[in-house]
Amino acid sequence: MQKLKNEIGKLQLTIMIIPFAIIITLCFFFFTYPNETNNFFTAINPFFRDKMSILYLSVNLFVFIFSFFLAFSKYGNIKLGDKNEKPRFSFWEYGAMMFCAGLAGDIIYYSYTEWIYYVNEPFIQSFDSLGGPFINSYNMAQSHSFFFWSNYWLYLVLAVCFGFMMHTRKRTKQRFSEALRPLFKDKIDGILGKIIDVFSVIAIISAVTCSLCFSPPIITNCLHRIFKVPDNNITTIIVLLIIFIIYSISLYNGINGIKKLSSACVYIFFAFLIYVFLFGGETQFILESTFQQLGVFFDNLIPLFTYIDPTRKSTFAQDYNVFYDAFWMTWAITVPFFIGIISRGRTIKQTILEGYLFAVPGTLVSFFIIPNHSIAKQISGALDLLGKYRETGKMYDVVGSAISSLPIAPLALLLISISMIIFCSTSYDSISLTCSYYSYKNLSHDKSPSKAIKQFWATLLILLPISITFSNASYDNIKNIAVISGFPAAIIIVLVIIASMIDFNKYLKE
């Protein structure tokens, strides 16, 4: 009993109790009043999506520019750890964990669906009226996908801020608020710090909830096509529970468990991409389309950052640019903390550039291969994915149809199911670990949270995705959660950067 009391005494209970109460409350409303709860989030979203558009876009652009300033300035040589310390993980291990931590199964879901969403948008369709082979709806859809899924700068800049805090300054309060100490000083020990940490945990929950609502229904549809299991919410909830069991086991084994699961995930995922590229029958189209689409992407890079459409003749910017910026910002509350943990022994420059060299290309390869394979089938008439989506509105079934078009379809469906399950598991175990660090009043940079605390977060984080799945929340309602959570996240991100620059300059003068 005394041991239990001692363990509880180490915890920052506010950070655990308030998110716990919020999740239980939301679960109650999603289960009891599903329609009313979904309508509530829909009603409050326009303020953030429409009125605050410029906040999301400007913060994203600022962090992108700032990432290169950090890497190539005098700050880039700062070591995240002791001056003679060596990196704990190889480039492959480090890149694999970084790549898997912040993607869940989203990369697969959006690789198959994003171009379909965009080509159905009037804004993207308007490029077809230009009448040229270079600028058309398919190429513009793909260039937007390349941009939206390159936003690792939001992770990398904050990762070096947290890595510096943990490994160089060796602070024992490993929470988001602690990164703001150089700016707010002792005020961070009061109510201000608690508010920031609670907001941070809520943003974390929002990010992982969005991801685990998008991916499991595709797994369910794939399993339905292979094993004829029911394609319904009950099966999806069972899939969520399987993911929960896998990431709980991985989390139990700490960083080494996450490292092994991440490596396995990368191998399986890239095996699937090679399978699609070499045996999907569209190798030449994929290569040539990707080459052309990269030209469109780089030609429109600055407009992709700044497009907001003040006239609101189209809501594309608010529906997608704002959503993705907010989505990455909510994930940037947790993923950078994990990347900071595993970056010990690297310099600021190494952390940022290795992220750009591994995580960004690794993500974009998926958007080079999978969408262009589907687009080729659409153009040739072999598949009418656009028509099927317009007719049924069931995007998960459209994805299943696209995967089923591959040679040896059961193998493709099985590979994609395994990849998505492991992707979700690797994201959730790293996030559960991050929340576990947040839970302690003080925890040395070389210590790990207790297994009981890690399991507490592992269990808590799965509850909301289950309840939202039960409520049949729409794609737009799930997006609303990210946009709303991204608002405080954007403000906190800027404050963390300011505070870290104060600390970097102080360190260089010591």
N, C-alpha and C positions, 0 to 999 in steps of 0.2 A: 504493500500500500504506500509506503514511504517513497519507494522508487517511482511509483506512478505520480505521486505528488511532485516529486522533483522534476520529472519529465514535463508535467503540465506547467510548472513554474518557469520553464525555459521558453514557453510559447507566447507569441503575440496573439492572444485569443481573439482580439477584435477583428483581425484579418481573416480568421477562420469562421467566427460565429456569424458576422454580417453577411458574407457571401453564402454561407450555408443557409441562413434564413431566407435570403433572396431567391436562391435556387429552389428551395422547398416551396416557397410561395408561388413562384412561377410555374413549377410543376403542378401544383394544385389547380391553378387557373387553366393551364393548358389541358389538363385532364378533365376538369369539371365544366369549364366554359371555353371550349376551344375556339369557337367562332368569334366570341366577344374579345378574347385575348388577342387573336390575330388582327381584328379590326382596330384594336387600341394601338398596336405598333404601326399599323398603316396610317392612322390618323396623325400621329405625332412626327412621322418621318419627313413630310414635306419641308418643315422648317430647316432641318439639318441638310437635306439633300439639295434644296433650292436656295435658301437664303445664305447658307454657309459654304456654298460651292468653292468660292475663291480661297477659303481657308485651307481646305483639303489639297487643292491643286498647288497653291503657293508653297505650302510646307513640303510637299513631295519634291517640287523643283529645287527648293533650297537645300534639302538634304542630299539630293543627287550631286549638286555642285560642290557642296561641303565635303562629300566623301573623297573627292579627288584632291581638294585642298588639304585635307588631313593626311592623305597617303603620301603626297609629294612635297609637303612642307617639313619644317623641322620637327613637327609633332610625329611624323611617320616613323621616326627612329626610336620612339619611346617603347620600351619593352613592357609587355603585360606580364609582370613577374619580376624576379630578381634579374639583375643585369646580365649575369652569366648563365641564366636558366635556359634549358633546351625545351623545344616543344614536346609535349607528352604524346602527341599522336602524329602519325605519318600524314602526308598530304592526302592520300586516299582515304584514310580513316576519318580525318578531320573534315574533308569535303563531303564524304558520305553522310556523316552525322548532321552537318550543316544543311545539306540538300534535303534530307528526310525530315528534319525537325519542323520546318515551317510549311510543308506542303500538304500533309495528310494525303487523302486520295484526290484532292482537288485538281492536281495536275492532269490526271487521267480523265476525270469528269469534264473539265473545261477543254481539254484537247479534242474531245469528241463533240462537244456541244457549242463551244463559243462561236465558231464561224457560222453556225446555224442561227443562233440568236442575232448576230450582227447582220447577216444577209437579209434577214426579215425586217430590219430597221430602215425606215425611209431615208435617214441620213446616209447610210451606207449604200443603199440602192441608188441614191442620186449620182454616185460616181459612174454608174453604168451609162448615164446620159452623155458622158464625155466622149464615148464611142471609141476609145483607144484600147489596145490590148494590155497596156502597162498599168493604167489607172482604171480599175474596175472594182466591183463590189467584193469579189473574192480576195483580191490583193489588198484592198483597204481593210477588210475584215481581219486578214492575217497580220497586217502591220500593227493593228490595234492589239491583237493577242500578244505579239512579240513585245510590245511596249508594256502592257499591263502585267506581264509575267517576268519582267526584268527588274522589278522594284526591290531588289535585294539591298540596295543602298540604305533603305530604312532599317534593315536588320544590322548591316555591317557597321554603320556609324554608331548606333547604340551599343553594339557588341563591344566595341573598343572602349566605350565609356564605362560599361559595367566591368569589363575585364581589367581595366585600369583600377577601378574602385576595389575589386576583389583581390587581384594578384599583385598589384604594385603598391597600392595604399594599404592593402591587407585589412580592410575594414571588416568587422565581425557582424555588422547588421546588413545582411545581404537581401535588401529590399529595394524597390524602385525609389522610394523616398530618400534612401541613403545617398543615391547618386545626386540628389539636389542639395546636399549639405553645404557644399562650397558656395551656393547661392543664398540659401536661407539660414544657414548656420544652425544655431541651437533651436530655432523655431521648428525645425523638422522633427524634433523630439516630442512636440505637442500635437494638438488636434490637426494641424496642417499635414503633418506626416501621415497620420492615420487616415485622413481623407484621401490623400494621394494613393496610399497603398490599397485602400478598399476599392477605389476607382480602378486601379491597375488590375486587381484580381477580377473585378467584374468584366473588364475589357478582355482579359484572358478567357474567361468563361464564354463570352460572346463569340470570340474568334473560333474556339474549338467547337462550339455548338454549331456554327455555320458550316464548318467543314464536315462534321459528322452527320449533318443532315443532307448534304449533297451526295456523298460517296456511297453509303450503304445501300440505297435503293438500286444503284447500278449493279452492285454485287448480287443483290436479290434477283434482279432480272437475269443476270448471267447464270446463276445457279438454277433458276427456273428453266432456262433453255437447255442446261446440261442434264439435270436430275429431275426435272418436272416438279420441283417443290412449288408450293403456292407463291405467286408473285403478289404479296400483300404486306401490310404493315407488321403483322405478326412475325413473318420471316425476317423482315428488316430489323426488328427489335432483337431477334435471335442472333443476327449477324453482329449487331452492336454489342451484344453480350460476349460473343466470341472474341471480338476486338478487345473488349475489356479484360478478358482472361489473359490474352496474349501480352498486352502491354503491362498488366499487373505482374506477370512473371518476369518480364524484361526489367521492369522498374525495381523489382525485388533484388535483382543482381546489380543494380547501380549503373554507373557509366559504362562498365564493361558489357553489361547486358544490352544497353542501348547501342553500343558500338557494333556488336555482333549482329543485332537485328537490322541496323541501318545498312551494313555491308550486304547482308542477304537481300534486303529490299532493292538496293541499287543493281545487284547482279540480275535479279529476276525481272525488274522493270526494263533494263536495257536489253535483256534477252528478248522480251516482247517487242521492243522497238525494232530490233534487228530482224525479227521474224516478220513484222509488218513491212519493213523496208525491202527486204530481199525476196520474200515469198508472196507479198500481197498483190503482185502483178502491176505495180505502178511506180517502179523504181525511177525510171527516167522522168516521169511527170513530177515526182516528189523533188528530185534534184533540181530540175529546171525551174519549177514554181518557187521553191525556197530561194534560189538565187535571185529571181526577179522580185520576190516579195521583200527580201532584205534591202534591195534598192529603194523600194517604196517606203520602207520603214525608216531608213536613214535620211531620205529626202524629206520626210515629214516629222523628224524627231522633235524639233522645237514646238511645232503646232500640236503634237500629241501631248506635250506637257501643258500647254496653255489653252487648249480649246475649251471654251466654256459656254459659247453662244449666248451673249447678253440679251438677244431678242427673244430667246426661247421658242424660236420657230421649230426647233427640234429639242427634245429632252434627252438626246443621246448622251451628252456630257454628264448630265445629272444621273442618268440611269446607269452609266458604265464608268466614266472617268472618276466621278465622285465615289461610286461604290468601291472600285478597286483600290483607290487611294485609302479610303476608310478601312477596307478589308485588311490591307497590308499594315496599316497603322495599329489596328487592334492586335494583330499578330505580333507587331513590333514591341508590344508590352512584355511579351514572354520569350519569343524565340531569341532575341539578342542576349537575354540573360543566360540562356543555355549556351549560345555560341561563345559568350564571354567566359563561361566556366571552362569550356574545352579549348580556349585560345591561350591558355597559360604557356608562357615561353615564347610566344610569337610577338613580333613588333606590331604596332598599329598598321604600318604599311603592309606587312605580310598578311594580317587578318583581312584587310579590305581587299587587297589584290587577289588573294587566294579565293576569297568568296566570289569575286567577279570571274575568276578563271575556271572555277569548278561549278559552283551552284547555278550561275546564270546560264552558261552553255548547256549544262545538264538539263535544266528546265526547258530551255528553248528547243533542244533536240526533239522533245516530245511534240512541240507545236510545229516543228518542221515536218515531221513524219505523219503523225496521226491525222491532223486536219487535211493535209494535202492528199492523203490516200482517199479520204472520204470525198473530198472535192472532185478528185478524178473520177470516182464512181458516179458522182452526181452529174458531172458534165457529160460523161459518156452514155448516161442513161441506164447504167447497170443497177443503180440504186436511186430512188427518189426520196432522199432523206428530208429535204425541204418540204416536199409535198406531204410526206407522212406526218411531219411535225405540225404543219398547218392544218391537217385534217384531224389529228387526234389530240394534239397538245401534250402528248405523253413523251417527254424528252428521254426518260430512262429507257423506254421501249425503242426509241429511235437509236440510242446508243447500242442497245443489244443487237439491233438489226445490222448496224455497221460492223460490229465485231463478228457477227455470224457470217458476214460475207467473206471473211478470210478463209484461206485453205485450211483444212482440218479444223473446222470451227470449234468443236468441243475443246481442243487444246488451247486455242486462242481465248476462249471464254474462261477456261480454268486459269490460264496464266494471268489474265487481267484481274480475276477475282482474288487470286493470291497476292498479286502486287498491291491492290487497293487495300486489302486487309492489313498487310504489313506496313504500307504507307501510313494508314490511320493509326496503327499501333505505335510506330516510331514517333509520330507527332505527339500522341497522347502521353507516352512515357516521359518524353523530354519536358512536356508542359507540367505534368504531375510533379516531376522533380523540381522544376522551377517554383511552383506554388509551395512545395515543401520547404524550400529555402526561405521563401517569404515568411513562413510561419514562425520563425524563431526570433526571439529578441536579439540574441547574439549567436553567431555560428562562425567559427573560424573558416578561412578560405580553403583549408585542407581537410575539413570535416564534412561528413554527409548527414543529411536528416535521418531520423529513425525510420525504420521500415513501417511502423504503425502510422506515422504522419504521411508517408508517401502513399500508403494504401487508403488513408482517409481521402486524399485529394483524387486518387485514381477512381474511387467509388463516386465521389461527389460530382466529378466532371462528366460522368456518363449519364447522369439522371436527366439533365435537361434535353439532350438529343433524343432520349427515349420518349420523353413527354411530348416534344414537338413532333416527332414521327407519329405518335398516337393522334395528335390533333389535326393531321393532314395539312400542316401549314404550307402555303404556296411558296414557289421560288422567290417571288417578290417580297413576301413577308419575312423570309429568312434573310434576304439582303437588307431589309430594314434594320434588323438587329445590328448588323455590322456598321451601317452608316451612322446610327445613333451612338454606338459605342466609340466610333472613330473620332467623334468631336472632342471629348476630353483627352483622348489619346494624342491627338495632334498637338494640343496645347502642352501636354506633359513632355512630349518628344522635344519640342523646342526648348523648354526649360532645362531638360537634362543636358542638351548640347551646350547651352550657355554655362551651366554649372560645371560641366566637364572641362570646358575651355579655361575657366578660372583655375581649376585644379591642375590642368596641364601646364599652364604658364607658371604657376607656383612651383610645381615640381622641377621644371627646367631651370629655375633660379636657385634651387636648393644646392 
